[in-house]
Amino acid sequence: MSRTVTSQRKLFNTLFAWGVGLLIFFPILWTILTSFKTEAQAINDPPIFFMFDWTLENYSVVLERSNYMRFLWNSIIIAGGSTLLGVAIAIPAAWSMAFAPSKSTKNILMWMLSTKMLPAVGVLYPIYLIFIKMGLLDTKTGLVIVLMLINLPIIIWMLYTYFKEIPKEILEAARMDGANLKDEIIRVLMPMAIPGIASTILLNVILAWNEAFWTLNLTAAKAAPLTAFIASYSSPEGLFYAKLSAASTMAIAPILILGWFSQKQLVRGLTFGAVK
């Protein structure tokens, strides 16, 4: 009887997990399907799912109208640059909080996390003025700095959690062998925390890639990433759903492919230290 109950519970959990997964994936699937429809089919009521005339016209129009590769290159530089800069700052910060904590360490961590609760629009105006004064408006450098700063609390928190799982005795043994602070971090700590660092990098690349508020407000043309590429298909004449879906599919495709091929590493890093 217990085996039957256990098997039924496993079946229910499996079906429930598949249901949640399909529910989450459906908007992406619908966007991809809409990108292959004509504009008339895209707004058809009731909606057409699979029985429609598949066409590549929307992708052709998008590629002719916009320089997709320029937007893609901007996204790669902004997402990659902000993540690498953030990790470079976060590693020593997380090391100090994990292995040389003070009485205020927890308060500092909570304060950093609280900054993520601040509405972005609340600080847009001062940052906009600072960017104008410093000549950073509509530049990739400016976006790298902003996205690094807004994601830095998450990077530090994740690395701090991973570093806390590493026994302090290993670092103490390295010091006894003559390792200085630089060697301790680069040659001992980082190799042991590779899964955690890798998952932190992947997660923050995704966050930076999908960031729309700052990229739309601090860029115009030169440094515009793929989020601005998508927004360009919303015009005063109305929304062209099929072409907007094609642009969206082209924008999310690189990060979807990256996430698909790195999912094992991402899961491994997110569960790093969960099982003793």
N, C-alpha and C positions, 0 to 999 in steps of 0.2 A: 504493500500500500504506500509506504513511504517513497519507494522508488517511483511509483506512478505520479505521486504529488510532485516529486523533485523534477521529473521529466516534463510535466505540465508547466511547472514554474519556469523551467529553462526555455520551453517553447514560447511561453507568454513573454518572457524578457526579450527573447530574440525578435519576436514579431513587433513588440513595442519599440525596440531599438531601431528596427528597419522602418517602422512608421514614422518615428521622429526624424530619422535621417532623410527619408523621402520628403517629409514636410519642409525640412530646412533646405533641401536641394531643389524643390519645385520652382521657386522664383528664378533660379539660375537656368533651369531647364526651359522654363517659359520664355525667358529672355533669348536664349539660343534659338528656340523654335521660331519666335517672332522675327528674328533677324533674317530668316529665310522666306518670309512671307512678303506679299505686296502690301502697300499701305492700306489698300481697301480690305484685304484679308486680316491685317493686324488689328483693325478696329471693328471687325465683324461682330455682330451680336445675334445669336450666341457665339462665344468664342470657338474658333476652329483649332483643333488640337493637331492631328497628324494628316488629315485628309485635305491637303491644300497643294497648290502648285509651287513646288520648291524653286527658289530662284537665288542667284548670287548677285542680283542687281544692286542690292543695298550695299554690299561690301565693295562693289565696283565704284559706286557713287561716293562712298566714304573715302576710299583711297584716292579718288580723283580730286575730291574737294579739299582734303586735309593731308598734311605731311605727317603721316602716322609715325614714321621712324623717328622724327624729331621729338614728338611727344613721348615716345617709348624711351628714347635715350635720356631725356630729361627725367623721367620717372626712375630709371635705373640709377642715375647719378644721385638724385635726391634721396631715394629710399636707401640705397647702399651707403651713401656718404653719411647720412644722419645716423644710421645704425652703427656703422664702424666707429664714428666719432663718439657716440653715446657709450658703446661698449668700452672704448679706450678710457673714458672718464669713469665709468661705473665699476670696472674691475678693481682699481685701488680703493675706491670708496667702499665697495662691498667687502673687500678684504679687511679694511680697518674696522668696520662695524661688526664683522663676524669673528675676527680673531683678536681685536684690541678694543672691545666695546667700553664705552663710558656709561655713566649713570643716565645720560640724556640720549643714548643711542636709540632706544625705542621711541622716544618722543620725536627725534629727528626723522625716523622712518615714517611715523604716522603723519608728521607734518608734510613730508614729501608726497605721501599718498593723498593727502587732503587737497593738494594743488590740482589733482586730476578732477576734483569735484567742482572746480571753479568754471563757470560758463565761459567758453572761449570768446564769445562776443563781448564779455566784460573787459577784456584786456586788448581787444582788437585795435581800438583807437590809439592808445599810447604806443603800441608796437608798430602800428602803421606810421605814426609820426617819427619814431626812432629810425625806421627803415628809410624814410625819405631823407632824414638828416644824414644818415650814414651811407646813402647811395646803394642800399641793399634791396630796394623795391624791384620786383620782377627780375631777380637774380637767383641762380641755383644756390649760391652761397648763403643767401638769406634764408631760403627754404630749408636748407640743410641744418642751419643753426636752430631755426624755430622748431622743426620736427624733432631734432635731437633733444631739445629742452622739454618739449611736452611729453616725450616718451621716456625721458631719463628716469623718472621715479619708478616706472615699471621695470626698466632694465636693472636698476639697483636692487629693487625688491626681489626680482627673480634670481639674480646672482647671489645676493645675500642668503637666500634660502638654500641654494645649492652649496655655497661655501660652508654653511653651518653644518652640513652633513659630513664634511671632511674632518676626520679626527685631528685635533690640534697637535697630537703627539708626533704626527708625521712632519709637520712644520718645525716643531721643536727639535726633532732629530736632524733636520736639514740645517738648522742654526748651529747645532753642535758640531756638524761637519764643516762649518765655516761659510755657509751660504749667507749672503747679504740679503737685504730686502728685495732687491731686483731679482736675484736668482730664486728667492723663495716664491715670488709671485709667478715669474715666467717659466721656471724650470720644474717647479714642484706643484704649485697650486693649479695653474692653468691646464697642464696635461691631465690632471686628475678630474678636472671639472669640464672636460671637453663636451660631454653630452649636454650638460646644462648650458654652457656658453653657446653651443650650436643651436639649441632650441630657443634661447633668448634672441639670438641673431635672426632666426627664421621668423619668430613671432613679431619682432619689431620691424622687419622688412615688410611684412604683411600690413601692419598698422600704418607705416609710413606710405606704403603704396596706395592704400585706400583712403588716406586723409584727403578730404575735400574742402573743408572750411577754410583752412589757411592757404591752401594752394589757389583757391578761387579768389580770395581777397587780397593776396600779396603778389599775384602775378597777372600779367596781361597777355603777353605774346612770347617773349624771349625764353622765359624759364617755365612756361606752362607744361605741366605733366599730363598724364592720361585722364585725370579727373577733369581737367579743363577741356580736354578733347571731347569727353562725353557731354559736358555742359554746353558745348558749342552747338549741339543739335537741338537745343531748346531755344526757339526764336519767337519774336512777336507775332509771326504768322501762324504759330501753333506748334504742336509737338508732332514730329514725324516718327511714329512709334517704331516702324520697321527699321528705319535708318538709325534711330537712337539705340535700338536693340543691337544692331550690327556694330555700332561704335562701342557699346558697352561690352559686347562679347570680345571684341578685339582688345579692349582695355584689361579685362579680367583674365583673359586666356594665359598670359605669361605667369601670373601669380598662381593660377589654378594648377598649371603644369608644375611649377616649383613646389607647391604644397603637396601634389600627388607623389612626386618622386622623393620628397624628403619627409613623408609622413612618419616613417619608422623612426627616423632620427628625432623628429619633433615629439612623438609620443615617448620615446626613450628618455629624452631630456626632461619632459614635463613630469615624468614619474621617477626621476633621478633621486635616489635616497628614500623613496616611499617604502621600500621593503628592506628590512635589515637582514 
